[in-house]
Amino acid sequence: MKSLNILLTGLVLLAQVGPGATQSTVPDWAAGAVWYHIVPERFRNADPRNDPVKERVVGDRLKDWQVHPWASDWYKFQVWERMRQAPFYEVVEDRRYGGDLIGVYEAARYLKALGVDVIRLTPIFESPSVLKYDAATFHHVDNNFGEDREGDWSIMQSQREDPEQWETTHADELFFELVEYVHKLDMRVVLEAVFSYCGREFWAFKDLIENQETSKYKDWFVVLSWDDPFTPDTSEFDYAGWQGNKDLPVFRQDENGPVAPVKKYIFDSTRRWMDPDGDGRLEDGVDGWCIRDAEGLPPQFWREWHDLVKSINPEAVTVTLSGSAGAVDGFSEPFDLTDDPDFAKLLDDFFIHERLSVGAFDAELAKRRARYGELSHSVLNWLDSPSTARLSSRIVNARTRPANGGAKANDRGSYDPRKPNDDERQLQRLIAFFQLTYVGAPVIFYGDESGMWGGPFPDNLKPMMWREFTAEPETYANIRPDLPGESRNVFDVHFYGLYRVLNKARHENPALRRGSFEPLLVDDERGLYIFLRKYENNEVLVCVNRSLERQTVKLKSPWKKGVKFKDYLHKEKHTVKEPFLELDLTKHSGLILVKEK
């Protein structure tokens, strides 16, 4: 048997800080914080009166279009969908479920009880889409998220770039109230945004389409050719789109970033959401930004924007979601933090596909801690996202899908959409256990804690599974006629309980939020990985059994005989019997042992 017992002290500290680390502006609260990632349209529909309307979702294409029933079978066609006689994955793009900010407000105490520190919202700005990266404005909340859909829509149609003329819509006001309420619950709100491009419904771009060369916003965009007013052909008008996508017009820029009026508009919009009244009172302003496509704008722009954010609120956080923040590239981009885009794949390779030995897994983790240096405790570590299949479904499809869980549209015929079985759930719990005990800031994608499953987009964006809902069983005839069964769709109280107790452990033990990381056992043959998290006088021993066998461990102990540990999950006691600490781990399981003082 190949067992490696490693007791490290000074070397661990070196790995945490990393070579050449630079002084950062990361706020203290970000270290080890638990993030919860919400797609508002799919999170909770608290007020059906503000639901999306047909005219602004599908226009005249589908006269019988309706908002989708929240707890319906995801794969079942509603009446208007059956009438289209189109494949499921063509139809589903037009669905809306009516999630709103009132729903987030109602769920705030649920998130607090779950142990969440930071609520991260995908863009909330007015947009016709689900994820809203195709913004129609940066300075108004989507009118379907508030309490006066039509009144807000009317205000938005008259709004332009001058912040002195911006009114506050009902949806805007509701968002400010939500932020203030979340702050009272001692949580924070961070907004996602993309500032390098917008959507075709963006107010300045609509003016450009209508007025062409006479538009006052003609210099905001990269126009390739103008429409000839003397010909009936409107296809002559052409412009640059993000990665060639004409639905996402890019803003014109020079070496310093967006041209001056666009830059001013982005800066004014940033101020609006961070300090709505401009009075320095930050209770109703957001606590930071997660930026997509940061590489789409030059570093000089981001330096000025980052300085603006910090001038408004020094405790705000800026995060790039491109994986290219200063934490990686020597602060060439002045964001506070980044997410780790490869974290989920690493865990998939180790836990699901078993492509890595325990030793190789430990070595990869060490490289990441050295790479991120002092920011390791605050880097965002996610398992699921809007662009990946959910972890549960990646486990189900481990033998047929790529390691990253992706699937092309023409591969869906072999993708298994079913609910995970008990053994697959057990492995999912173990991976969540590791995420919440490892170094970093864990990100929970909405519904992970309630047991949601789903393949690649859009199956990963099913509406949130709530405990009080009685959901229809999920059936698969519309996508996999060869799968006659169904999956019972219920809130998983056991999963919720696991997330809640693990988050509680993080809050009660600073070692799990900001402590050092010291491997004590790296056992390739038995699939055992045991490490120590330590911060001041708080010591937490974390034990992981990747194997399908029950394991009894006699861990060589750096502690004296008689030292006691409390089993945080099972409320048992463990005592060091010199020179060993004896442990028992069931298959695919983990232990959290807290040293008693």
C-alpha positions as CSV (number, residue, x, y, z in Angstrom):
1,M,0.0,0.0,0.0
2,K,1.3,3.4,-1.0
3,S,0.6,5.9,1.9
4,L,2.2,9.3,2.1
5,N,2.1,11.1,5.5
6,I,3.1,14.7,4.9
7,L,3.5,17.2,7.7
8,L,4.2,20.7,6.3
9,T,4.5,24.0,8.0
10,G,6.7,26.7,6.4
11,L,6.2,25.3,3.0
12,V,2.5,25.6,3.2
13,L,2.8,29.3,4.0
14,L,5.0,29.8,1.0
15,A,2.4,28.1,-1.2
16,Q,-0.3,30.4,0.2
17,V,1.5,33.6,-0.5
18,G,3.2,32.5,-3.8
19,P,6.1,34.1,-5.5
20,G,5.9,37.7,-6.5
21,A,2.6,38.4,-4.8
22,T,1.4,42.0,-5.0
23,Q,-0.5,44.0,-2.4
24,S,-4.2,43.6,-3.2
25,T,-7.3,45.7,-2.4
26,V,-9.5,42.6,-1.7
27,P,-11.9,43.5,1.2
28,D,-11.5,41.4,4.3
29,W,-15.1,40.0,4.0
30,A,-14.3,38.2,0.8
31,A,-12.0,35.7,2.4
32,G,-13.8,32.4,2.4
33,A,-17.2,34.0,1.8
34,V,-20.0,31.7,0.6
35,W,-21.5,33.0,-2.6
36,Y,-24.9,32.1,-4.0
37,H,-25.4,32.6,-7.8
38,I,-28.9,33.5,-8.9
39,V,-30.5,33.8,-12.3
40,P,-33.5,36.0,-11.3
41,E,-35.8,34.9,-14.1
42,R,-35.6,31.3,-12.9
43,F,-35.3,31.8,-9.2
44,R,-38.7,32.7,-7.8
45,N,-41.9,34.2,-9.2
46,A,-43.4,36.1,-6.4
47,D,-45.7,38.5,-8.4
48,P,-47.3,37.2,-11.6
49,R,-48.6,40.7,-12.3
50,N,-45.1,41.6,-13.6
51,D,-44.7,38.5,-15.8
52,P,-43.2,39.0,-19.2
53,V,-45.6,39.8,-22.0
54,K,-45.7,38.2,-25.5
55,E,-45.0,41.3,-27.4
56,R,-41.6,41.8,-25.8
57,V,-40.6,38.2,-25.8
58,V,-41.7,36.6,-29.1
59,G,-43.5,39.6,-30.8
60,D,-46.0,38.4,-33.4
61,R,-44.3,35.0,-34.0
62,L,-46.3,33.0,-31.5
63,K,-49.8,34.3,-30.9
64,D,-50.7,31.8,-28.2
65,W,-47.4,32.2,-26.2
66,Q,-47.8,32.2,-22.4
67,V,-45.6,32.4,-19.3
68,H,-44.6,28.8,-18.4
69,P,-46.1,27.1,-15.2
70,W,-43.3,27.1,-12.6
71,A,-43.6,23.5,-11.3
72,S,-44.5,21.9,-14.6
73,D,-42.5,19.1,-16.2
74,W,-39.5,20.8,-17.9
75,Y,-39.6,18.5,-20.9
76,K,-43.4,18.7,-21.4
77,F,-44.8,20.9,-24.2
78,Q,-47.5,23.4,-23.2
79,V,-50.3,24.0,-25.7
80,W,-48.5,26.9,-27.5
81,E,-45.4,24.8,-27.7
82,R,-47.1,21.8,-29.2
83,M,-48.6,24.0,-31.9
84,R,-45.1,24.9,-33.1
85,Q,-44.4,21.3,-34.0
86,A,-40.7,22.0,-33.5
87,P,-37.9,20.1,-31.6
88,F,-37.8,20.8,-27.8
89,Y,-34.5,22.7,-27.9
90,E,-35.9,25.1,-30.5
91,V,-39.1,25.7,-28.4
92,V,-37.5,26.1,-25.0
93,E,-35.5,29.2,-26.0
94,D,-38.8,31.2,-26.0
95,R,-39.8,30.1,-22.5
96,R,-40.2,32.6,-19.6
97,Y,-41.1,31.6,-16.0
98,G,-41.5,35.1,-14.5
99,G,-38.9,35.1,-11.8
100,D,-38.5,38.5,-10.2
101,L,-36.7,40.6,-7.6
102,I,-39.7,40.2,-5.2
103,G,-38.9,36.5,-5.3
104,V,-35.3,37.2,-4.3
105,Y,-36.5,39.5,-1.5
106,E,-38.8,36.7,-0.2
107,A,-36.0,34.2,-0.3
108,A,-33.4,36.4,1.5
109,R,-34.1,34.8,4.9
110,Y,-33.9,31.3,3.3
111,L,-30.4,32.2,1.9
112,K,-29.4,33.6,5.3
113,A,-30.5,30.4,7.0
114,L,-28.5,28.4,4.3
115,G,-25.4,30.2,5.4
116,V,-24.9,32.5,2.4
117,D,-22.6,35.6,2.7
118,V,-22.9,37.0,-0.9
119,I,-25.8,37.0,-3.3
120,R,-24.5,37.2,-6.8
121,L,-27.1,38.1,-9.5
122,T,-26.7,37.6,-13.2
123,P,-27.5,40.9,-15.0
124,I,-30.7,42.5,-13.8
125,F,-30.8,45.3,-16.5
126,E,-33.6,45.6,-18.9
127,S,-33.3,42.9,-21.6
128,P,-35.5,40.5,-23.6
129,S,-33.5,37.4,-22.7
130,V,-33.3,35.0,-19.7
131,L,-29.7,35.6,-18.7
132,K,-29.8,39.3,-19.8
133,Y,-26.3,39.7,-21.2
134,D,-27.9,41.4,-24.2
135,A,-28.7,44.6,-22.2
136,A,-31.2,47.2,-23.4
137,T,-29.9,49.6,-20.8
138,F,-27.3,49.7,-18.0
139,H,-29.2,52.1,-15.8
140,H,-32.6,50.5,-15.3
141,V,-33.7,47.2,-13.8
142,D,-35.8,44.9,-16.1
143,N,-39.4,46.0,-16.0
144,N,-40.5,42.4,-15.4
145,F,-38.6,42.3,-12.1
146,G,-40.5,45.1,-10.4
147,E,-44.1,45.9,-9.5
148,D,-45.2,48.2,-12.3
149,R,-44.3,46.6,-15.6
150,E,-46.0,49.0,-17.9
151,G,-45.2,52.1,-16.0
152,D,-41.5,51.2,-15.8
153,W,-41.5,50.3,-19.6
154,S,-42.9,53.8,-20.4
155,I,-40.2,55.5,-18.3
156,M,-37.5,53.5,-20.0
157,Q,-38.5,54.5,-23.5
158,S,-37.8,58.2,-22.7
159,Q,-34.5,57.6,-20.9
160,R,-31.1,58.5,-22.4
161,E,-27.5,58.9,-21.3
162,D,-27.9,62.0,-19.1
163,P,-28.0,60.8,-15.4
164,E,-29.6,64.1,-14.4
165,Q,-32.7,63.0,-16.3
166,W,-32.8,59.4,-15.1
167,E,-36.0,58.6,-13.2
168,T,-36.2,55.8,-10.6
169,T,-38.6,53.1,-11.8
170,H,-40.5,50.9,-9.5
171,A,-38.2,48.0,-10.4
172,D,-35.1,50.2,-9.6
173,E,-36.6,51.2,-6.2
174,L,-37.4,47.6,-5.4
175,F,-33.8,46.6,-6.2
176,F,-32.5,49.3,-3.8
177,E,-34.9,48.1,-1.1
178,L,-33.7,44.5,-1.7
179,V,-30.1,45.5,-1.3
180,E,-30.8,47.4,1.9
181,Y,-32.8,44.4,3.3
182,V,-30.0,42.0,2.4
183,H,-27.5,44.3,4.2
184,K,-29.7,44.2,7.3
185,L,-29.4,40.4,7.2
186,D,-25.6,40.8,7.1
187,M,-25.2,39.6,3.6
188,R,-23.9,41.4,0.5
189,V,-25.1,41.8,-3.1
190,V,-22.8,41.7,-6.1
191,L,-24.0,42.4,-9.7
192,E,-22.9,40.6,-12.9
193,A,-22.4,42.9,-15.9
194,V,-20.8,43.0,-19.3
195,F,-19.7,46.4,-20.6
196,S,-18.0,45.6,-23.8
197,Y,-21.2,44.9,-25.8
198,C,-25.0,45.3,-25.5
199,G,-28.1,43.9,-27.1
200,R,-30.0,45.0,-30.2
201,E,-32.7,46.5,-28.0
202,F,-30.1,48.8,-26.3
203,W,-31.6,52.3,-26.5
204,A,-28.7,53.9,-28.3
205,F,-28.4,51.1,-30.8
206,K,-32.2,51.3,-31.5
207,D,-31.7,55.0,-32.3
208,L,-28.8,54.1,-34.6
209,I,-30.9,51.6,-36.5
210,E,-33.7,54.2,-36.9
211,N,-31.6,57.2,-37.8
212,Q,-28.5,55.7,-39.3
213,E,-25.9,58.3,-40.1
214,T,-27.9,61.1,-38.5
215,S,-28.0,59.3,-35.1
216,K,-26.2,61.1,-32.3
217,Y,-25.0,57.7,-31.2
218,K,-23.4,56.7,-34.5
219,D,-20.0,56.9,-32.9
220,W,-21.0,54.5,-30.1
221,F,-20.8,51.4,-32.3
222,V,-18.6,49.9,-35.0
223,V,-20.7,50.5,-38.1
224,L,-19.3,48.6,-41.2
225,S,-21.9,49.9,-43.7
226,W,-24.9,52.2,-43.7
227,D,-28.4,51.5,-45.1
228,D,-29.0,53.2,-48.4
229,P,-32.3,55.1,-47.9
230,F,-33.0,55.1,-51.7
231,T,-33.2,51.3,-51.8
232,P,-35.7,48.9,-50.2
233,D,-32.9,46.6,-49.0
234,T,-32.3,47.1,-45.3
235,S,-29.6,44.4,-45.1
236,E,-27.0,47.0,-46.3
237,F,-26.7,48.2,-42.7
238,D,-23.9,46.2,-41.0
239,Y,-22.0,46.5,-37.8
240,A,-19.6,44.6,-35.6
241,G,-21.0,42.0,-33.1
242,W,-19.3,40.3,-30.2
243,Q,-17.6,37.2,-31.6
244,G,-19.5,37.8,-34.8
245,N,-22.9,37.6,-33.1
246,K,-25.1,40.4,-34.6
247,D,-27.4,40.2,-31.6
248,L,-24.6,41.6,-29.4
249,P,-23.3,44.9,-30.9
250,V,-19.9,45.9,-29.6
251,F,-19.1,49.4,-28.4
252,R,-16.5,51.4,-30.3
253,Q,-13.2,51.8,-28.5
254,D,-9.7,53.0,-28.8
255,E,-6.5,52.1,-26.9
256,N,-7.9,53.5,-23.7
257,G,-11.3,51.7,-23.9
258,P,-14.8,52.7,-25.0
259,V,-15.1,56.0,-26.7
260,A,-15.7,58.9,-24.3
261,P,-19.5,59.1,-24.3
262,V,-19.8,55.3,-23.8
263,K,-17.2,55.3,-21.0
264,K,-19.1,58.2,-19.3
265,Y,-22.4,56.2,-19.6
266,I,-20.8,53.1,-18.1
267,F,-19.3,55.1,-15.2
268,D,-22.6,56.9,-14.5
269,S,-24.4,53.6,-14.5
270,T,-21.8,52.1,-12.1
271,R,-22.4,55.0,-9.7
272,R,-26.1,54.6,-9.9
273,W,-26.1,51.0,-8.6
274,M,-23.4,51.7,-5.9
275,D,-24.7,54.9,-4.5
276,P,-28.2,55.5,-5.8
277,D,-28.7,58.8,-4.0
278,G,-25.2,60.1,-4.5
279,D,-25.0,61.0,-0.8
280,G,-22.3,58.5,0.3
281,R,-24.9,56.3,2.0
282,L,-24.1,52.8,0.8
283,E,-26.7,50.8,2.6
284,D,-28.8,50.6,-0.6
285,G,-25.8,50.2,-3.0
286,V,-24.3,47.0,-4.3
287,D,-21.1,45.6,-2.8
288,G,-19.3,44.8,-6.0
289,W,-19.3,43.6,-9.6
290,C,-18.6,40.4,-11.5
291,I,-17.5,41.3,-15.0
292,R,-17.9,39.1,-18.0
293,D,-15.7,39.5,-21.1
294,A,-13.2,41.7,-19.2
295,E,-10.7,40.9,-22.0
296,G,-13.0,42.7,-24.4
297,L,-11.8,46.1,-23.1
298,P,-8.2,47.2,-22.5
299,P,-6.6,47.2,-19.0
300,Q,-6.4,51.1,-19.0
301,F,-10.2,51.2,-18.9
302,W,-10.5,48.7,-16.2
303,R,-7.9,50.5,-14.0
304,E,-10.0,53.7,-14.2
305,W,-13.3,51.8,-13.6
306,H,-11.8,49.9,-10.7
307,D,-10.6,53.1,-9.1
308,L,-14.1,54.5,-9.6
309,V,-15.6,51.5,-7.8
310,K,-13.1,51.9,-4.9
311,S,-13.7,55.6,-4.6
312,I,-17.4,55.0,-4.1
313,N,-17.0,52.1,-1.7
314,P,-13.5,50.9,-0.7
315,E,-15.1,47.7,0.7
316,A,-16.6,46.8,-2.7
317,V,-15.1,43.9,-4.6
318,T,-14.4,43.6,-8.4
319,V,-14.3,40.2,-10.0
320,T,-13.4,39.2,-13.5
321,L,-15.1,36.1,-14.7
322,S,-12.7,35.5,-17.6
323,G,-10.1,33.8,-15.4
324,S,-7.6,36.5,-16.3
325,A,-7.6,38.8,-13.3
326,G,-4.5,40.3,-11.7
327,A,-4.3,37.3,-9.5
328,V,-3.1,35.4,-12.5
329,D,-1.4,37.9,-14.7
330,G,0.5,40.1,-12.2
331,F,-2.3,42.5,-11.8
332,S,-2.3,43.6,-15.4
333,E,-6.0,43.9,-15.0
334,P,-6.8,45.6,-11.8
335,F,-9.6,43.4,-10.5
336,D,-9.6,42.3,-6.9
337,L,-10.4,38.7,-7.7
338,T,-11.1,36.1,-10.4
339,D,-13.0,32.9,-10.4
340,D,-11.1,29.7,-11.0
341,P,-12.5,28.5,-14.4
342,D,-10.8,25.1,-14.1
343,F,-11.8,24.2,-10.5
344,A,-14.9,22.3,-11.5
345,K,-13.1,20.3,-14.2
346,L,-10.3,19.4,-11.7
347,L,-12.9,18.1,-9.2
348,D,-14.7,16.2,-12.1
349,D,-11.4,14.6,-13.1
350,F,-10.6,13.5,-9.6
351,F,-14.0,12.5,-8.1
352,I,-16.1,11.6,-11.1
353,H,-13.8,10.3,-13.8
354,E,-10.9,9.3,-11.4
355,R,-8.4,10.4,-14.0
356,L,-6.2,11.7,-11.2
357,S,-4.6,9.9,-8.3
358,V,-4.8,11.4,-4.9
359,G,-1.2,12.5,-5.2
360,A,-1.8,14.1,-8.6
361,F,-4.9,15.9,-7.3
362,D,-3.0,17.2,-4.3
363,A,-0.2,18.5,-6.6
364,E,-2.7,20.3,-8.9
365,L,-4.3,22.0,-5.9
366,A,-0.9,23.1,-4.6
367,K,-0.2,24.7,-8.1
368,R,-3.5,26.6,-7.8
369,R,-2.7,27.9,-4.3
370,A,0.7,29.0,-5.5
371,R,-0.8,30.6,-8.6
372,Y,-3.4,32.7,-6.8
373,G,-1.1,33.4,-3.8
374,E,-2.6,35.5,-1.0
375,L,-5.9,35.7,-3.0
376,S,-6.4,31.9,-2.7
377,H,-8.9,32.3,0.2
378,S,-11.1,34.6,-1.9
379,V,-11.0,33.1,-5.4
380,L,-14.4,32.0,-6.5
381,N,-14.7,28.2,-6.7
382,W,-17.8,27.1,-8.5
383,L,-19.1,23.6,-9.4
384,D,-22.0,24.7,-11.7
385,S,-22.8,27.8,-13.7
386,P,-25.1,29.1,-16.5
387,S,-22.6,27.8,-19.0
388,T,-22.1,24.2,-17.7
389,A,-24.2,21.1,-17.1
390,R,-25.1,20.8,-13.4
391,L,-22.7,18.7,-11.3
392,S,-25.5,16.1,-10.7
393,S,-26.0,15.5,-14.4
394,R,-22.2,15.4,-15.1
395,I,-22.0,12.5,-12.6
396,V,-24.9,10.7,-14.3
397,N,-23.3,11.1,-17.7
398,A,-19.7,10.4,-16.5
399,R,-19.2,7.4,-18.8
400,T,-20.7,9.0,-22.0
401,R,-19.9,12.7,-21.8
402,P,-16.7,14.8,-22.0
403,A,-15.1,15.6,-18.6
404,N,-16.3,19.2,-18.7
405,G,-19.9,18.1,-18.9
406,G,-20.4,19.9,-22.2
407,A,-22.5,18.6,-25.1
408,K,-23.2,19.9,-28.6
409,A,-26.8,20.1,-29.8
410,N,-26.3,17.1,-32.0
411,D,-25.0,15.0,-29.0
412,R,-28.2,15.4,-27.0
413,G,-29.6,12.1,-28.2
414,S,-27.1,10.2,-26.0
415,Y,-27.3,12.5,-23.0
416,D,-29.1,10.9,-20.0
417,P,-31.4,13.6,-18.5
418,R,-32.6,11.5,-15.5
419,K,-32.4,12.3,-11.8
420,P,-29.3,10.9,-10.1
421,N,-29.7,7.7,-8.2
422,D,-28.6,7.2,-4.5
423,D,-25.0,6.3,-5.3
424,E,-24.6,9.2,-7.7
425,R,-26.1,11.6,-5.1
426,Q,-23.6,10.3,-2.5
427,L,-20.7,11.2,-4.9
428,Q,-22.3,14.6,-5.5
429,R,-22.5,15.2,-1.7
430,L,-18.8,14.3,-1.4
431,I,-17.8,16.8,-4.1
432,A,-19.9,19.5,-2.4
433,F,-18.3,18.6,0.9
434,F,-14.9,19.1,-0.6
435,Q,-15.8,22.4,-2.2
436,L,-17.1,23.8,1.1
437,T,-14.1,22.7,3.1
438,Y,-11.3,23.6,0.7
439,V,-9.5,26.9,0.4
440,G,-11.4,29.6,-1.5
441,A,-14.8,31.2,-1.7
442,P,-17.3,28.5,-2.7
443,V,-20.1,29.5,-5.2
444,I,-23.4,27.7,-4.9
445,F,-25.4,27.8,-8.1
446,Y,-29.1,28.3,-7.4
447,G,-30.8,25.0,-6.7
448,D,-27.7,23.0,-6.0
449,E,-28.7,22.9,-2.4
450,S,-32.3,21.7,-3.3
451,G,-31.0,18.8,-5.5
452,M,-31.6,20.2,-8.9
453,W,-30.2,18.4,-11.9
454,G,-29.9,19.3,-15.6
455,G,-27.6,18.9,-18.6
456,P,-26.0,21.6,-20.7
457,F,-27.8,24.9,-21.4
458,P,-30.7,25.3,-21.3
459,D,-31.4,22.3,-19.1
460,N,-29.2,23.7,-16.4
461,L,-31.6,26.7,-16.1
462,K,-34.7,25.0,-14.9
463,P,-36.8,27.0,-12.5
464,M,-35.8,26.7,-8.9
465,M,-37.1,23.7,-7.0
466,W,-38.8,25.0,-3.8
467,R,-39.9,22.9,-0.9
468,E,-43.5,24.2,-0.9
469,F,-44.1,23.3,-4.5
470,T,-45.6,20.1,-5.7
471,A,-43.8,19.6,-9.0
472,E,-44.9,17.4,-11.9
473,P,-42.6,14.3,-12.4
474,E,-40.1,14.9,-15.2
475,T,-40.6,12.8,-18.3
476,Y,-38.4,12.5,-21.4
477,A,-40.5,11.5,-24.4
478,N,-39.9,14.8,-26.1
479,I,-36.1,14.5,-26.1
480,R,-35.4,10.8,-25.5
481,P,-38.3,8.6,-26.7
482,D,-36.2,5.6,-25.7
483,L,-36.5,6.6,-22.0
484,P,-39.9,5.6,-20.8
485,G,-39.4,6.4,-17.1
486,E,-39.8,9.6,-15.1
487,S,-38.0,11.4,-12.3
488,R,-39.7,12.5,-9.1
489,N,-39.0,16.3,-8.8
490,V,-38.9,17.3,-5.1
491,F,-36.9,19.6,-2.9
492,D,-34.0,17.4,-1.4
493,V,-34.1,18.2,2.3
494,H,-31.0,16.1,2.9
495,F,-29.0,18.0,0.4
496,Y,-30.2,21.3,1.9
497,G,-29.2,20.1,5.3
498,L,-25.7,19.2,4.2
499,Y,-25.1,22.6,2.6
500,R,-26.5,24.3,5.7
501,V,-24.4,22.4,8.2
502,L,-21.2,22.8,6.0
503,N,-21.8,26.5,5.7
504,K,-22.4,26.7,9.5
505,A,-19.0,24.9,10.0
506,R,-17.4,27.6,7.8
507,H,-18.9,30.4,9.9
508,E,-18.0,28.9,13.2
509,N,-14.4,27.9,12.1
510,P,-12.2,30.7,10.7
511,A,-9.8,28.0,9.7
512,L,-12.2,26.9,6.9
513,R,-12.5,30.5,5.6
514,R,-9.0,31.8,5.8
515,G,-6.8,29.1,7.3
516,S,-3.7,27.4,6.0
517,F,-3.8,24.2,4.1
518,E,-1.6,21.2,5.1
519,P,-2.0,17.7,3.6
520,L,-1.6,15.0,6.3
521,L,-2.4,11.9,4.3
522,V,-2.3,11.4,0.5
523,D,-3.1,7.7,-0.1
524,D,-3.4,6.8,-3.8
525,E,-4.2,3.1,-3.2
526,R,-7.1,3.6,-0.8
527,G,-8.3,6.9,-2.3
528,L,-7.9,8.8,1.0
529,Y,-7.1,12.5,1.3
530,I,-6.8,14.1,4.7
531,F,-5.7,17.8,5.3
532,L,-5.5,20.2,8.1
533,R,-7.0,23.8,7.9
534,K,-5.5,26.0,10.6
535,Y,-6.0,29.6,11.6
536,E,-4.6,30.9,14.9
537,N,-5.9,28.5,17.6
538,N,-8.6,27.0,15.4
539,E,-7.7,23.7,13.8
540,V,-10.0,21.6,11.5
541,L,-9.1,18.2,10.2
542,V,-10.9,17.3,6.9
543,C,-11.0,13.7,5.8
544,V,-12.1,12.6,2.3
545,N,-12.7,9.0,1.2
546,R,-13.0,8.9,-2.6
547,S,-13.2,5.1,-2.7
548,L,-16.3,2.8,-2.8
549,E,-14.9,1.0,0.2
550,R,-15.3,1.7,3.9
551,Q,-11.9,2.8,5.3
552,T,-10.4,2.6,8.7
553,V,-7.5,5.0,9.1
554,K,-4.7,5.2,11.7
555,L,-3.5,8.8,11.0
556,K,0.0,9.5,12.2
557,S,-0.7,12.4,14.6
558,P,1.1,15.7,15.1
559,W,-0.9,16.2,18.3
560,K,-0.2,14.9,21.8
561,K,-2.0,12.0,23.3
562,G,-5.3,12.9,24.7
563,V,-6.1,15.8,22.3
564,K,-9.8,15.6,21.4
565,F,-11.6,16.4,18.2
566,K,-15.4,16.9,17.7
567,D,-16.9,15.3,14.6
568,Y,-18.9,18.3,13.3
569,L,-21.2,16.2,11.1
570,H,-21.9,13.3,13.4
571,K,-21.4,14.9,16.8
572,E,-19.0,12.2,17.9
573,K,-15.7,12.6,19.8
574,H,-12.3,11.4,18.6
575,T,-9.3,11.3,20.9
576,V,-5.6,11.0,19.9
577,K,-4.1,7.8,21.0
578,E,-0.4,8.5,20.7
579,P,1.0,8.3,18.1
580,F,-2.2,7.8,16.0
581,L,-5.7,9.2,15.5
582,E,-8.0,6.4,14.5
583,L,-10.8,7.3,12.0
584,D,-13.5,5.4,10.2
585,L,-14.9,6.6,6.9
586,T,-17.8,5.1,4.9
587,K,-17.6,5.0,1.1
588,H,-17.7,8.3,-0.8
589,S,-17.8,10.3,2.5
590,G,-16.0,13.0,4.4
591,L,-15.4,14.0,8.0
592,I,-14.9,17.4,9.6
593,L,-13.0,17.1,12.9
594,V,-12.7,20.3,15.0
595,K,-9.9,20.3,17.6
596,E,-11.3,21.1,21.0
597,K,-9.5,23.9,22.8
